[in-house]
Amino acid sequence: MNEIEYVFPLSAGLEDRLRVRAAKIRGRIVSFVVQYEAFIQGQWRAIVRYDNSHRFAHKDILHPDGSVDKQPLDFASLNLAFTFAIHDLRSLWKWYRYGYEKELTE
């Protein structure tokens, strides 16, 4: 099994990052976690996480009150779900942060 793990900075101020972890067997993803984290109010907070725990690929939107919205992903393979997760978070992280911060002030 080949495992990869890295943290990728998303913002110039290093207050936003993408945490990536995956395990592959013969080039096929068998497990993964792709998580967007932001440094807000003095602490790192997980805001959106894609993974395949619970036996299916899904997206978790994490809220400041501790609640989680779980959205199943319908992809033909974990490789596609993993790739989608990375692209989604790299392109929409500002939107996810905005929504999270808005919930904090409500």
C-alpha positions in Angstrom: 0.0 0.0 0.0 1.2 3.5 -0.9 0.2 6.3 1.4 0.3 10.0 0.7 -0.1 12.8 3.2 0.5 16.6 2.9 -0.8 20.0 3.9 -1.2 22.6 1.1 -1.5 26.3 2.0 -4.4 28.0 0.3 -3.9 31.7 1.3 -1.0 34.0 1.3 -1.4 34.6 5.1 -1.2 30.8 5.7 -4.6 31.0 7.5 -6.2 28.5 5.2 -5.0 25.1 4.3 -5.9 21.8 2.6 -5.1 18.6 4.5 -4.8 15.6 2.2 -4.4 11.9 3.1 -4.9 8.9 0.9 -4.0 5.3 0.6 -3.5 3.6 -2.8 -3.1 0.0 -3.9 -1.8 -0.5 -7.4 -2.7 3.1 -8.4 -6.3 2.9 -7.0 -7.4 5.0 -4.1 -8.7 2.8 -1.3 -9.2 5.5 1.4 -8.9 9.2 1.5 -9.5 12.4 3.5 -9.4 15.9 2.0 -10.2 18.6 4.5 -10.3 22.4 4.3 -9.2 24.0 7.5 -9.1 27.7 8.5 -7.5 29.6 11.3 -10.4 31.6 12.8 -10.6 33.3 16.2 -7.2 31.9 17.3 -7.8 28.3 16.4 -7.7 25.9 13.4 -11.2 24.8 12.4 -12.2 22.0 10.1 -14.8 23.5 7.7 -15.3 21.0 4.9 -14.2 17.4 4.7 -14.4 14.8 2.0 -13.7 11.2 2.9 -14.8 7.6 2.4 -15.3 6.6 6.0 -18.7 5.0 6.8 -18.2 2.8 3.8 -19.1 5.4 1.2 -17.6 8.6 -0.3 -19.2 11.7 1.1 -18.7 15.4 1.9 -19.1 16.7 5.4 -19.9 20.4 5.9 -19.0 21.2 9.5 -20.7 24.0 11.3 -19.5 26.1 14.3 -22.2 24.7 16.5 -20.8 21.2 16.0 -23.5 19.9 13.6 -22.5 18.2 10.4 -24.3 18.1 7.0 -23.3 14.8 5.2 -23.7 14.7 1.4 -23.0 11.4 -0.4 -20.9 11.5 -3.5 -21.9 9.6 -6.6 -18.7 8.8 -8.5 -17.7 5.7 -10.4 -14.5 5.3 -8.4 -12.7 6.7 -5.3 -10.1 8.1 -7.6 -12.7 10.4 -9.2 -14.1 11.3 -5.8 -10.7 12.1 -4.4 -9.8 14.3 -7.4 -13.1 16.1 -7.3 -12.6 16.8 -3.6 -9.2 18.4 -4.1 -10.5 20.6 -7.0 -13.6 21.6 -5.1 -11.8 22.8 -2.0 -9.0 24.5 -3.9 -11.4 26.5 -6.0 -14.2 27.2 -3.4 -12.4 27.5 -0.1 -13.1 31.2 0.2 -16.8 30.5 -0.2 -16.8 27.8 2.5 -14.9 30.1 4.8 -17.3 33.0 4.2 -20.3 30.7 5.1 -18.6 29.4 8.3 -17.7 32.9 9.5 -21.2 34.1 8.8 -22.6 31.3 10.9 -20.2 32.3 13.8 -21.7 35.8 13.9 -25.4 34.8 13.8 
